[in-house]
């Protein structure tokens, strides 16, 4: 069998089926109608893009659980399309020149379900009453047609119509809310560029509450079941202070506001989305038992959501930084210092197999805890090498220079080189590219 050349040359070796060539998306406008009782989703996706070459056809990522009824290209009559193996392939009636406008409208419906992969099931997930979306790394196609790769960032408008007793949340700012009969439509605008895996919908029997913070702080709110409010108020009470610490260390918060969702169901792990973090009821225990995770998810707004990796092999730029933020918060909150936590983490890692390269862990191990911890240790080793002032100056320049952009490890290591009088290559080689676990430098050395 001769393989169709259209599907060759993957954008990312870690997810060879994901992402598409021939265009760059600048905006998604999603109009969704969701029936909670039957878990049925109907959608209309309007996608604005620019072509990067002359092609006979264009592809989008879309789960086979969703059926496409019509496709339009640049306002024309219904276009030809095929939908196989998670790819919606569209053939325009006329060829579009390179650099030309590409406006796609896709009408679709079905019963959304998570995408299965080496990392479990990701994407649209039913809750006992409602739903959530947790798409990292390739679950966005479970609920809308998209260019599902982290380097493809666009603005979004997300309209979700659902049964009126339910609260519906999506990324960005709520710009309209309209109740008609037994249904309510919620319209959110996300102007800052966002990767498809960070787009989310959260639906449940929730109430919104503001989180009190000093005047002039980043606006924060919580969306959660009423029964969890007292525990939430205790467990998340230090979040405004956390935001102050991270803003000082990492630079200005990159979005208009921050929302924490707590679901009525338990979740194995919290989930980050752009401008939003999602926790399970089990993370709200009245004892601050998950405060480390609260810091981790907040830090992802800088490292992962504003600065998003261009390829999955560089996942340590998300998870290593967010893990290190946990240690920074502990230090600021009069807990163990970052140095104490780093040395404890290194001690524990020394007992684990020494068979992973953090800078390229491979697709099946990109969410391995060793990537998180050793990524954080890389940053601590860098902090000891550069000193306090230069290290945090570097982080602030990193988040400022690449705000809302795509990033690579090489860009970070190149920038770090400007803050050191000595070559940093030995540090990067030993911590990111060699398998054996290096020793940490002495504190203050």
N, C-alpha and C positions, 0 to 999 in steps of 0.2 A: 504494500500500500504506500503510495506516495503521499507524504504529509503535506497538507496545505501550507504553503509558505506564509500565508497570512497569519498563522499562529506561531511561527518560529520567532527566534530572537527575543527571548523574554526580557522584560524591563528589569526584573529582579530575579536572580537565581533562587532566592529563598521561596518565592511564590511565583513560579513560572507561568501559571495560568492567569495571573492578575495583572491589571493595567493594560493599556492599549496605545497603539501608535497612530500617528496621523493627525492629531489634533491636541489642543490644550483647552480644557474647560475653564471658563472664568466665572460661571454662575449656574447654580441649580435653583429652580423654583418648583417645589413639590407641593402638590395638593392631594392630601390623603384623607380617606374616610375609613374609619376603623370600627368594626362591630366587636365589642369586647366578648359578648357571650359566645359567638361563633368563631372568634379569632379570624375574622375575614377582613382583608385589606384591599381597598380599591385605590388606585393612584393615577395621577397625571403628572409626569415629570417633564418640565421644559428646561432644556439644557443649552446654554449659550457657550460656544467655543469658537476657536480660530484654527483653521487647518494648518498643518506644518508641512504638507506635501500633497501632491495630486494623487488621489486614490480612487479606486472603483467603489470601495465600500469602507465603512467604519464600524467598529465594534464597541459595545458597552458590556460591562459585567452585570449579569442579572441571574438570580437563582431560577432554577427550573421549577421551583414550587409556585412561581408567579407566571401567569399566562398573559401574553401581550395580545391586545385586540387591534390596536392601530398605531402606526408610526408615521409622522410627518417630518419632512426635511425642508427647511427654509420656506415654510408656508405653503408648500406644494400639496397636491393631492396625495393620498396615502401612498407611502413608499413601500418598496419590497423589503422584506426582512426575513431572517431565519433565527431561530432561538434554540441553540443546541449546546450541550456541555457547559452551561453557565455563561455563554456568550450570546448576546443579542447583536447580530450582524445586519447592518442596514445598508442598502444599496440606493443611493440617490438617483433620481431620474437623469440628472445631468452632472457631469464632473464639476467639482468645485476647485478653483485655482488655489495654489499654495498661498497662504495668508488670507484666504477668503473666510467670510462668515459662515459658521455652521450652527444652525439653530434646529435642534431636535426636539420633537414632542412625542412622548411615549405614553400610551394609555395601557394600563395593566391591572390585574386583580388576582387574588388567590388567597390561600391560607399560608401566611409567612411562617417559616420555621428556620431555626439556626442552620448555618453552614457547618458541615462536619469537616474536620481537618486534624492534623497531627496535634493541635493544641486543644482538642475537645470541640465543643459546639459553640459557635460565636454568631452574633447577629440578633435578629428579632426573637425574643423569648417571651412566652406566655408566663404570667404570674397567676397566683390563685384568683386574684381579681385585678386584672389590668395587664400591662406588659412593660417590658423594658428592652432597650437596645444596647448591647455591649459588643462592638464589632471588631475589636482588635484581634488579629491583624486584617482579616479579609471577610468580615461579615456584613459590610454595608450592602452588598448585592442581595442580601436576604430580604431587603425591603424597598430598594429603589435602584433603577438602572444608573450606573456610574462608571467612572474611570477609577477603579478601586485600587489605588496605590498611594502610599503616603506622600510622594513627591507631587501628586496632582492636587493642588489646593485651589479652592474657589470660594466665592461668597455664596450664601444660601438664604432663601426664604422658604420656610417650612410651615405649611398650613395643615393642621390636623383637626378633623371633625370627628367627634366621638360622642357617646351617650352622656347626657348632661350631668349625671351625678359624679362623673369622673373628672379629675384634674389632669390636663395634658400639658406636658412641658417639652420644649425642644430648645436647641441652642439659640443663643442670642437674646434679643430684647422682645418682649411681648408688645406688638404694635397694634393688634386688633383682637377683640374677643366679641363674638356674636352668638347669642343663644336664640334658636328658633325651634319651637315645639320641644321635642325631647332631646335635641342635639345641640352641642356647643362647638363652634369653630374657634380655634386658637391659632393666631398667625404670629410667627416669630421671624425676626430679621437678624441674620448673622453677617455683618458686613466684612469682618476680618477674614482673610483666607483661611480655609479649613480643609483638612484632609477628610476623605470620605469616611474613614474608619472612626473619626471623632464626631461625626454627626449622630444625633441620638433623639429618640422619642421615649418619654417616660409617662405612663398612664396608670393612675390608681386612685383610690379614695384618699386623697391627700388634702392637706390644708397648707397654705403658704404663711410663713411668718418671717418678719425681718429679724436679722441678727444685729443686736445693738453693737455699735462700733463708734469710736471717736469721730467727731465732726471732721469731714474732709477725707475720711477713709474710703476705701473701695466698698461700694454697696454690696452687701451680702444678704442672702436670704436662704431659708430652708423650706423644703417641700416634703411633707411627711405625714403619716397617720397621726391623728390627734392623740392616740393612746401612748405614743412614744415621746410626746413633747417634753415631759418633765425630765426624763433621762437624757434627751437631746440637749436640753438647756444646760445640764451639768457637763455632759461629755464633750460638747463642742464650745464650751464657754471661753476657752483660751484661743479659739480660732482667730478673732480679731488681732490678738497679740502676735499670733503666728504670721498673719498677713503683714504686720508691721516689720517683723524680723526678716521675712523673705524679701519684702520690698527694699529694705535697707541692704541686704546681702546680694540680691540678684538684680535689682533695678526695678523700675515701675511695673506694676501689675499690667499685663498686656491686653486685658479685655475690659468691657464696660462694667461688668459685675461678676459675681461668683455665686453659684447656687449649689447647695448640698441637698441631694435627694436621699431619703431613707425609705426603703421599700417595706411593706408589711411582711414580706417573705424574708427568710434568711438567705444570705448570699455567701458563697465560699470566699470570695475576695471582693474588695471594693473595685470600682471601675471609673476610669477617667473619661470624660468627654470634654469638648472645648467649652470652657466656661462653667462646667458642671462636674461634680463628682457624685457617684452613686454608691451608697452603703446599704447593707442589709440590716434588718432589725437586730440581728445578732451583734452588729458593731455598735449598737446603742444600748449599753448594759448598765448605765448609771454609775460606772466605776472608772470611766476614762480608759477602759481596757484596750481601746483601739486608737489612742491618740497618735501613736507612731504612724498609723495608716492615714490619719487625717492630715498629718504633715506631708506624707508621701504624695497623696493625691493632689493636695494644693500645689506642691512644687511642680507637678506635671503641667500646670498652666503655663509656666515658663518653658520647661524642658519636656517637650513632647507635643504641646499644643500650639504655642507661638513658634518655637524652634522645633521643626519636625524633621526627622531623618529622611534623607532622600532614598535610602535603601535600608532594608531590614537588618543587614549585617552590622550596622552601626547602632543597634538597639541600646547599647550601653550609654549612649548620649541621652537617652530618656531615663532608663531605669537606674543606672549608676548615679546620675545626678539626683533623682528623686530619693533614692536610698540615702545619699549623702545629706540631703536636706533633713531627713529624720534625725541625723546626728547633730546637725547644726541647730535644729529646734531643741533637742535635749540639752545641749550646751547653754542655749539662751534661756531655757526654762529651769535652770539650776539642777538639772539632772546630770548623769554622767557626761563628761566632755566628749567632743568628737574624737579626740585622741584615744580616750579610754575605750570608746565603742569600736574604733577602728582596730585597736590591738586585740580586743576580744573577738572581733569578726575574723581577723587574720588567724588567730589561734584556732577558731572553729573550722575555717577553710582548710587549714593545714591537715586536718583529719579526713578531708574529702579527696576523691580521686583528682590527680593533677593531670587532667586530660582535656582541658578546655582552653580555647583561645578567646578571650573576651572580645577582641576586636573583630572576630569572625567566628562565632560559636557554631554556625550551621543552623539550618532551619528548624530542626527538631529540638534544639537546645537554646533557642534564642530567649526563652522565658525561664531558663534555668536560674535558680536562686544564686548560683555562683556568678552569673553575669551581673546581677544586681549588686552583690556584696563586693566582688572584686572590682567592679566598675567604681563603686564608692571608694574603695581603697586606693584606686588609681588617683582619684581626686585628692584624697588625703595625702598621698605621697607627693603629689604636685604642690599642695599647700605647704608641706614641710620644706619642699625645695625652694619655693618662691618667697615664702614668708606671708604673713597675714595680709598686709596691705596690697601687695602685688596680686595675690591670689584672688581676692574679692574684686579688685579693679578689673582683673581679667574676666571674671564671671559677668560683671556688669557690662563690660564692652561686648562680650559674647552675646548677651541677650539683646543689647541695643543694636548692634551691627546686623544681626540676622533676625530681627523681630518680624514675625509672621512669614518667615522664609523657610526654605529647605536647607538642611545642613549635612555635613559629612564629618567623619573623624579627622580627615586631613585638614579641614578648615579650622577645627578647634586646635589641633596640635600646631598648625602654622601660627595661629594667633597667640597661643601660649608662648611660642618661641620669642615673641617680642617682649615678654615680661621676665626673661631669664638672661643672666649674663653667661651662663654655661649651656652647652648643648643639652637638649632634653631627649634626644633620640634614645639614649640608654633607658630612660624611665619608660618611654612608650613601648620599647621593645620588650622589656621585662614584664610590664604589667598588662599590656594589651595583646601582644603577639606571641609571647612564649608561654608554654604550658606550665612549667614549674612556678610555684607561688614565690614571689620575691619576699625578702625581708622589708619591713618598713624602716625608713631612716629613724634615728633617735629623735625624740621630741625636741624641737628647737634646734635640730641639727641641720 
